[in-house]
């Protein structure tokens, strides 16, 4: 136990596996004690079939929450032991169903005293604990169905790494990164257009000098993301969010979200009431980000880009 106390909660899987192995070993001995010819891993399938109804492997898998291959393997093992028989479905001859054999049904009858004793033993153990393990397992199963442990770890990784991202104002030293990061994604999905070259080749003259701003995301002091706030000559919108790009090598660190929030805050500080952007629906991760930032679709605005098939705005 010292190992798990020292390692901490990140070893939860190993600790649960250790507990499971201990219980499974005891379960094997329990079956022997009652002269029941079952293996612990067969129990969910055996119990599902012991209700008396013939079932397909798919139905069993859905009922007990196991994978189809896992149930198939268990069925094969139980067939070899003479506990289960396979046959054609009377309603649909194309399907195979499984059922307990005569031997299996005898086991289902003889196992009743074991069920009583095991249930009482577990109830006794639970009564001696401060926390109800059964209810705790139910809670964990529910939580992991809503969001897997993998997803939770991914979110924590993103959160931790995003703390090392710093958003800074553009300076001429970042011109090459601003151009490279944007050319990279534009060329991957589309073609560079005249408006792209104008903004990316001379951002100082064509964005900043005209009242716009550029923000740069630094990770480990390297520019890995950029976003521009372009001043618009428009009666509805004062500024456009544009030229957002994040290096593929730095994705998964919340950089797009941080840049989007920073650009929106910059627009607010300049007195803007709305912020406009143009994109393409093929860029689904970007569209999802814009929705998360609060942007909603609008129509009918003139655009200089051939690739634009969606226009969006957010009220600041």
C-alpha positions, 0 to 999 in steps of 0.5 A, a space after each residue: 500500500 505504501 507504493 500507492 500512497 506514495 504515487 498518489 491518485 494517478 495510479 488509480 487504474 493500477 490500484 483498481 486492477 490490483 483490487 480486481 485481481 484480488 477479488 477475482 482470485 477469491 471468486 475463483 476459490 468461492 466457485 470451487 468451494 460451492 462446486 460450481 464449474 464457472 470462471 469469474 469472467 464468465 459470470 455476466 454472460 452466464 447470469 444474462 443467459 440464466 434468465 431463460 431467454 435465448 439471446 444473440 451475442 450482440 444482445 448479451 454484449 449490450 446488456 452487460 456492457 462488454 464488447 462483442 469480441 469479449 462476449 464471443 470469446 467467453 461464449 466459445 469457452 463456455 461451449 467447450 465446457 458444455 455450459 452453453 449451446 448455439 443454435 439458429 434463431 427460430 424467428 430469423 434463421 440468419 442469426 445465431 442465438 445462445 442458451 444455457 445447455 442442460 448442464 448450464 441450467 443445472 449450474 444456474 439452479 445449484 448456484 443459488 446458495 452461493 448467490 445468497 452467501 456472496 451477497 451477504 458477505 459483500 453487504 457485511 464488508 460494506 457495512 464496515 467501511 466509511 464509504 459505500 464502494 458500490 455507490 462510488 463505482 456507480 458515480 464513477 461509471 456515470 462520470 466517465 460515461 459523460 466524459 472519459 478519463 482520456 478526455 479529462 487528461 487531455 483537458 488538463 494537459 491543454 490547461 497546463 500547457 496554456 499557462 505557458 502561452 503568452 499573448 504579446 503585441 506584434 513587432 517587426 521581428 514577428 513579421 516572418 512568423 505572421 506570414 509563415 503561419 498564415 501561408 501554411 494553413 491557407 495553402 493547405 486548404 485553398 490558394 493564396 489570394 491578392 488580399 492575403 499577399 497584401 496583408 501578410 507581405 506588409 502587415 505594418 503598412 496594411 494592418 497596423 498603420 490603418 488602425 489595426 492590431 496584431 497579436 502573437 502567441 508565444 510558447 517557450 518564447 517562440 511565436 506559434 500563433 497569430 491573429 489580426 484585428 483589422 480596421 474596417 471601413 464599414 457602417 456596421 462593423 469597425 473591426 474584423 478578426 482575421 489572419 488567425 493561425 496556429 502552428 500544427 506543432 503547437 495545437 492542443 494548447 488552447 492557443 486559438 482560444 487565448 488569441 480569440 479572447 485577447 483579440 476580442 478584448 482588444 476590440 472592446 478596449 477600442 470601443 468596438 460594439 461588434 466584431 466580424 470575421 470570414 471563414 470557410 466551413 471546411 475549417 471545422 475546428 476553427 468554426 467550432 472555436 468561433 462558436 465557442 467565442 460567441 460568434 454567430 452566422 450572418 449573411 450578405 456582407 461583401 468579401 474580397 475572398 473567393 474561399 469565404 463561404 461563412 460570415 460571422 459576428 459577435 456582439 462585444 
